[in-house]
Amino acid sequence: MELRQLRSFLKVVELQSFSKAAKALGYSQSAMSVQIRELETELGVRLFDRLGKCVRVTSHGEELAQEAWGSGCAIRPGKKSCTWA
């Protein structure tokens, strides 16, 4: 899991929108979607339910968000990847 993917994921959770998250982080919406899709593939779970222009965090997504926010992994400078025990 790359840190940019985790940051993107957390921004989508926060803003509940791929396009708003992409704009906030300076990505195109398609680049944001690719990052999230790659993260879902790596983890083997869906992190969001996509309902047209709306997104809803799945239970797996909620679990990842809580883990990431609790660990502080997403805010450590100089980090390029995250792992949990």
C-alpha positions in Angstrom: 0.0 0.0 0.0 1.4 3.3 -1.0 1.0 6.4 1.1 -0.5 8.4 -1.8 -3.2 5.8 -2.1 -3.9 6.0 1.6 -4.0 9.8 1.5 -6.4 9.7 -1.5 -8.6 7.1 0.2 -8.8 9.2 3.4 -9.6 12.3 1.4 -12.5 10.5 -0.4 -13.8 9.3 3.0 -13.6 12.9 4.3 -15.2 14.6 1.4 -17.4 11.7 0.2 -16.6 12.5 -3.4 -13.9 11.3 -5.8 -14.0 14.5 -7.7 -13.8 16.8 -4.7 -11.0 14.7 -3.2 -9.1 14.7 -6.5 -9.3 18.5 -6.7 -8.2 18.9 -3.1 -5.1 16.7 -3.7 -4.3 18.1 -7.2 -5.2 14.9 -9.1 -7.5 14.3 -12.0 -10.6 12.3 -11.1 -9.5 9.4 -13.3 -6.1 9.3 -11.4 -8.0 9.3 -8.1 -10.2 6.4 -9.3 -7.2 4.4 -10.4 -5.5 4.9 -7.0 -8.6 3.7 -5.2 -9.1 0.8 -7.5 -5.5 -0.3 -7.1 -5.8 -0.1 -3.3 -9.1 -2.2 -3.4 -7.4 -4.7 -5.6 -4.3 -5.0 -3.3 -6.5 -5.4 -0.2 -9.0 -7.7 -2.0 -12.1 -5.7 -0.8 -14.3 -2.9 -1.9 -13.7 0.3 0.1 -16.6 2.3 -1.4 -20.0 1.6 -2.9 -20.3 3.8 -5.9 -23.8 5.1 -6.5 -23.6 7.4 -9.5 -21.9 10.6 -8.3 -22.3 9.5 -4.7 -19.9 7.3 -2.8 -20.5 5.5 0.4 -17.8 3.9 2.6 -18.2 0.2 3.0 -17.6 -1.6 6.3 -14.1 -2.5 5.0 -13.5 1.1 4.1 -14.6 2.3 7.6 -12.2 -0.2 9.2 -9.3 0.9 7.0 -10.0 4.6 7.8 -10.1 4.0 11.5 -6.9 2.0 11.3 -5.1 4.7 9.3 -6.3 7.6 11.5 -5.5 5.7 14.6 -2.0 4.8 13.5 -1.0 8.3 12.3 0.5 6.5 9.2 -1.0 9.0 6.8 0.7 12.0 8.3 4.3 10.8 8.9 6.6 12.9 6.8 9.0 11.1 4.5 7.0 7.9 4.5 6.2 6.3 1.1 4.3 3.2 2.2 2.3 1.9 5.1 2.0 -1.5 6.7 0.2 -2.7 9.8 1.1 -5.7 11.9 
